[in-house]
Amino acid sequence: MFWTFKEWFWLERFWLPPTIKWSDLEDHDGLVYVKPSHLYMTIPCAFLLLIIRRVFEKFVASPLAKSFGIKETVRKVTPNTVLENFFKHSTRQPMQTDIYGLAKKCNLTERQVERWFRSRRNQERPSRMKKFQEACWRFAFYLVITVAGIAFLYDKPWLYDLWEVWNGYPKQPLLLSQYWYYILEMSFYWSLLFRLGFDVKRKDFLAHIIHHLAAISLMSFSWCANYIRSGTLVMIVHDVADIWLESAKMFSYAGWTQTCNTLFFIFSAIFFISRLIIFPFWILYCTLILPMYYLEPFFSYVFLNLQLMILQVLHLYWGYYILKMLNRCIFMKNIQDVRSDDEDYEEEEEEEEEEEEGTKGKEMDCLKNGLGAERHPIPNGQHGC
């Protein structure tokens, strides 16, 4: 059964243009061609990247975060068995009627119960340190892979002349630079997929899963069908914008608002140029229109372009979020990732309440000692003023 499926799956009419056989892509005269077995290397490389990431976050990202003033905070919550059981077994977001009942049961005010649940939810949120570490790792990888991609592609004729992408297809030998560019890129997306359950979760969590799977599927398919030249162009167009996004996140977590805003504007400009102009009008034109001058339509040609169109839909989806964030930045003078959970706001609200309570507490101490808010003596009989 397995061998029957395998033979059917690798039928030449699914992968190659008419009249081309797998035997035409066998290594000869020192020329090496792509093989599906090459992709096995991406799994051990993905685990190696996870190890490198762990070391990087501990010895590079963490010290860098501390130099920016980001500390590993421990959120403490007053132990309460009743509220803890309700939090774990009922809901993290109690209704007003639940809050009223819990307050009576625990002999607390409703405000105290609300604050306890807010603090408890914030306790499970990832810290700024963790967010900074993730953004720093992605920034470092995208920076390295973009520089490597430019180095691999700058002297290649198909970077400047799209007709060269299809010249001689599919009998195009594999270059060592193309091999490592693909292996590193795919390994990185595998490592992100393996870490999804542990990394910071946002509202577009499902979109990230689809994106990573689509990226791996697209790269795997383009490799097996020898769409290497167009594949390298797709990768460089995507990586060049991500550097600026991750750097903007790093400065956002560090509280450098002006720097974050500037980097985000740069990212937005590059994103819209690379993914909403270059990708559809350059890359898709190269993969959808130009092959028709060399070949007749065949299955892998249709499947490749279908995947690229799905990717373009995701670009539009993220473009919508970017526009929302730009709107906030321009009209509200504040950039907040609209994909973030509402608990980001809750944490800020909790900090403001703590500061307010601290101020009130100091004022009460001063009043008890006969001092004003500015710690000046209060004339007798004027405490009530």
C-alpha positions in Angstrom: 0.0 0.0 0.0 2.8 2.4 1.0 4.8 1.7 -2.1 1.8 2.1 -4.3 1.1 5.5 -2.8 4.7 6.5 -3.1 4.9 5.6 -6.7 1.6 7.5 -7.4 2.8 10.6 -5.4 6.1 10.9 -7.3 4.5 10.5 -10.7 6.4 12.7 -13.2 3.2 14.3 -14.5 2.6 15.8 -11.0 6.0 17.4 -10.7 7.7 17.9 -14.0 6.7 19.4 -17.4 5.6 17.1 -20.1 8.4 15.0 -21.8 10.7 15.5 -18.8 11.6 12.4 -16.7 13.2 12.1 -13.3 16.1 10.4 -15.0 16.8 13.7 -16.8 17.6 15.2 -13.3 20.2 12.7 -12.2 23.6 14.0 -11.3 26.1 13.9 -14.1 29.4 15.5 -15.2 29.9 17.1 -11.8 26.4 18.8 -11.9 24.2 18.2 -8.9 20.4 18.4 -9.0 17.8 18.8 -6.3 16.5 15.6 -4.6 13.7 15.3 -2.0 16.0 13.4 0.3 18.0 16.6 0.7 15.2 18.0 2.8 15.7 15.4 5.6 18.5 17.7 6.7 16.1 20.4 7.8 14.8 18.5 10.8 18.1 18.0 12.7 19.0 21.5 11.6 15.8 22.8 13.2 16.7 21.2 16.5 20.2 22.6 16.2 18.6 26.1 15.8 16.5 25.5 18.9 19.7 24.8 20.9 21.4 27.9 19.4 18.4 29.9 20.2 18.4 28.8 23.8 22.1 29.8 24.1 21.5 33.0 22.3 18.6 34.0 24.5 20.5 33.3 27.7 23.9 34.8 26.9 23.0 37.5 24.3 19.4 38.5 24.5 19.0 38.5 28.3 22.1 40.7 29.0 21.0 43.0 26.1 17.5 43.3 27.7 19.0 44.1 31.1 21.1 46.8 29.5 17.9 48.3 28.2 16.4 48.3 31.7 14.2 45.2 31.2 14.0 43.0 34.3 12.7 39.5 34.9 9.7 40.4 37.0 7.9 37.9 39.3 4.2 38.7 39.7 2.9 37.8 43.1 -0.7 37.2 44.0 -2.2 37.0 47.4 -3.1 33.3 48.0 -6.8 32.6 48.1 -8.1 29.0 47.8 -11.6 29.9 46.8 -10.6 32.4 44.1 -7.9 30.1 42.9 -10.3 27.1 42.5 -12.8 29.4 40.6 -10.0 30.6 38.4 -8.8 27.1 37.5 -12.0 25.2 37.2 -14.6 27.8 36.2 -13.3 30.8 34.2 -10.5 33.3 34.1 -13.0 36.1 33.4 -15.8 36.0 36.0 -19.1 37.8 35.4 -20.2 40.6 37.7 -22.7 38.2 39.5 -19.8 35.8 40.1 -17.6 38.6 41.5 -20.4 39.6 43.8 -20.8 36.0 45.1 -17.1 35.5 45.5 -16.7 38.8 47.3 -19.3 37.7 49.9 -17.8 34.3 50.2 -14.2 35.6 50.8 -15.3 38.6 52.9 -13.7 40.9 50.3 -14.9 43.9 48.3 -15.8 43.4 44.7 -13.0 45.7 43.7 -10.5 43.5 45.6 -11.9 40.4 43.8 -11.6 42.1 40.4 -8.0 43.1 41.2 -7.1 39.6 42.3 -8.4 38.0 39.0 -6.6 40.7 37.0 -3.4 40.0 38.9 -3.8 36.3 38.5 -4.3 36.5 34.7 -1.3 38.8 34.5 0.7 36.2 36.4 0.4 33.7 33.6 1.3 36.3 30.9 4.8 36.2 29.4 7.1 38.8 30.8 8.7 41.6 28.8 12.0 39.8 29.1 10.5 36.7 27.4 9.0 38.9 24.6 12.3 40.7 24.2 14.2 37.4 23.9 12.0 36.1 21.2 12.1 39.3 19.2 15.9 39.5 19.6 16.3 35.9 18.3 14.1 36.5 15.3 15.9 39.8 14.6 19.3 38.1 14.7 18.2 35.3 12.4 16.5 37.5 9.8 19.5 39.8 9.8 21.9 36.9 9.2 19.7 35.2 6.6 19.0 38.4 4.7 22.7 39.3 4.5 23.4 35.7 3.4 20.6 35.9 0.8 22.0 39.1 -0.7 25.4 37.5 -0.8 24.0 34.4 -2.5 21.9 36.3 -5.1 23.8 39.5 -5.9 25.7 37.9 -8.8 22.9 35.7 -10.1 21.4 36.8 -13.5 17.8 35.9 -12.5 17.9 38.5 -9.8 18.0 41.2 -12.5 16.4 39.4 -15.4 13.3 37.4 -14.6 13.5 35.5 -17.9 16.6 33.7 -16.5 14.4 32.1 -13.8 13.0 29.8 -16.5 15.9 29.5 -18.8 16.7 25.8 -19.1 14.0 24.8 -16.6 13.8 22.2 -15.1 17.4 21.1 -16.0 19.0 23.7 -13.7 21.8 22.4 -11.5 21.8 23.0 -7.8 24.3 25.5 -6.4 25.8 25.1 -2.9 24.6 28.6 -1.9 21.1 27.7 -3.0 21.2 24.5 -0.9 22.2 26.2 2.3 19.9 29.1 1.8 16.9 26.7 1.5 18.1 24.4 4.3 18.6 27.3 6.8 15.3 29.0 5.9 13.2 25.8 6.2 15.0 24.7 9.4 14.1 28.1 10.9 10.4 27.7 10.1 10.4 24.2 11.5 12.0 25.5 14.7 9.3 28.2 15.0 6.6 25.6 14.4 8.1 23.3 17.2 8.1 26.3 19.6 4.6 27.6 18.9 3.2 26.0 22.0 5.8 27.7 24.2 6.3 31.1 22.5 4.1 34.2 23.2 0.6 33.6 21.9 -1.2 36.4 20.1 -4.6 36.9 18.4 -3.1 35.8 15.1 -1.9 32.5 16.5 -3.8 30.5 13.9 -2.5 32.7 11.1 1.0 32.0 12.3 0.4 28.3 12.2 -1.0 28.6 8.6 1.9 30.8 7.6 4.6 28.5 8.9 3.0 25.4 7.4 2.4 27.3 4.1 6.1 28.4 4.1 7.4 24.9 4.7 5.0 23.4 2.2 5.9 26.0 -0.4 9.6 25.7 0.1 9.4 21.9 0.1 7.3 21.8 -3.1 9.5 24.3 -4.9 12.6 22.3 -4.0 11.2 19.0 -5.2 9.9 20.5 -8.5 13.2 22.4 -8.9 11.7 25.9 -8.6 14.8 26.9 -6.8 15.5 30.2 -8.6 12.0 31.6 -8.0 12.1 30.2 -4.5 15.2 32.2 -3.6 13.5 35.4 -4.8 10.4 34.7 -2.7 12.6 34.2 0.4 14.6 37.4 0.0 11.5 39.5 -0.6 10.0 38.2 2.7 13.1 38.4 4.9 14.1 41.9 4.1 11.1 43.4 5.9 11.0 41.2 9.0 14.3 42.6 10.3 12.7 46.0 10.9 9.6 44.5 12.6 11.6 42.5 15.1 13.9 45.5 15.9 10.8 47.7 16.4 9.4 45.1 18.9 12.7 45.0 20.8 12.6 48.8 21.3 8.9 48.7 22.2 9.5 46.2 25.0 12.4 48.4 26.2 10.2 51.5 26.3 12.0 53.4 23.6 8.8 54.7 22.0 10.3 57.2 19.5 12.8 54.6 18.2 10.1 52.0 18.0 7.8 54.3 16.0 10.6 55.2 13.6 11.5 51.5 13.0 7.9 50.6 12.6 7.4 53.2 9.9 10.4 51.8 8.1 9.1 48.3 8.4 5.6 49.4 7.2 7.1 51.1 4.1 9.3 48.0 3.3 6.4 45.6 3.9 4.0 47.4 1.6 6.7 47.8 -1.1 8.0 44.2 -0.9 4.8 42.2 -0.2 2.1 44.2 -1.7 3.9 45.6 -4.8 7.0 43.6 -5.6 5.6 40.2 -4.6 2.3 40.3 -6.6 3.6 42.4 -9.6 7.1 40.9 -9.8 7.2 37.5 -8.2 3.7 36.3 -9.2 4.3 37.7 -12.7 7.5 35.7 -12.8 5.8 32.4 -11.7 2.4 32.8 -13.3 3.0 34.5 -16.7 6.6 34.0 -17.8 6.5 30.1 -17.7 3.9 30.2 -20.4 6.5 31.4 -22.9 8.6 28.3 -22.2 6.2 25.5 -21.1 2.6 24.3 -21.3 0.6 24.4 -18.1 1.1 21.4 -15.8 0.2 20.3 -12.3 3.1 21.7 -10.3 2.9 25.0 -12.1 -0.7 25.4 -11.0 0.0 24.1 -7.4 3.0 26.5 -7.0 1.0 29.5 -8.0 -2.0 28.5 -5.8 0.3 28.4 -2.8 1.8 31.8 -3.7 -1.7 33.3 -3.9 -2.5 31.9 -0.4 0.6 33.6 0.8 -0.5 36.9 -0.8 -3.8 36.6 1.0 -1.9 36.4 4.3 0.0 39.5 3.2 -3.2 41.4 2.9 -4.4 40.0 6.3 -1.2 41.3 8.0 -1.3 44.5 5.9 -4.7 45.2 7.5 -3.2 44.9 11.0 -0.3 47.1 10.1 -2.7 49.8 8.9 -4.5 49.7 12.2 -1.3 50.1 14.1 -0.2 53.0 11.8 -3.6 54.6 12.5 -2.9 54.3 16.3 0.5 55.7 15.9 -0.5 58.7 13.8 -3.7 59.7 15.6 -3.1 58.4 19.1 0.7 58.8 19.2 1.0 55.2 20.5 1.9 52.0 18.8 0.5 48.9 20.4 0.5 45.5 18.7 -3.2 45.0 17.9 -2.6 41.3 17.9 -1.7 41.4 21.6 -4.1 40.1 24.2 -6.3 42.5 26.1 -4.3 41.5 29.2 -1.6 43.9 28.0 -4.0 46.7 28.9 -4.9 45.0 32.2 -1.2 44.9 33.2 -0.9 48.6 32.6 -4.1 49.3 34.5 -2.9 47.2 37.4 0.4 49.2 37.5 -1.5 52.5 37.5 -3.7 51.3 40.3 -0.7 50.3 42.4 1.0 53.6 41.8 -2.3 55.4 42.8 -2.7 53.4 45.9 1.0 54.0 46.8 0.4 57.7 46.4 -2.7 57.7 48.5 -0.9 55.6 51.2 1.9 58.2 51.5 -0.6 61.0 51.7 -2.5 59.2 54.5 0.8 58.7 56.4 1.6 62.3 56.0 -1.8 63.4 57.3 -1.5 61.2 60.3 1.8 62.8 61.1 0.4 66.3 60.6 2.1 66.9 57.3 0.6 67.9 53.9 1.0 66.1 50.6 4.3 68.0 50.0 5.4 67.0 53.6 5.0 70.6 55.0 3.4 71.1 58.4 -0.4 71.6 58.3 -1.8 74.4 60.5 -4.0 73.3 63.3 -7.6 72.9 62.5 -7.1 72.6 58.7 -6.9 68.9 58.3 -10.4 68.9 56.7 -9.6 71.4 54.1 
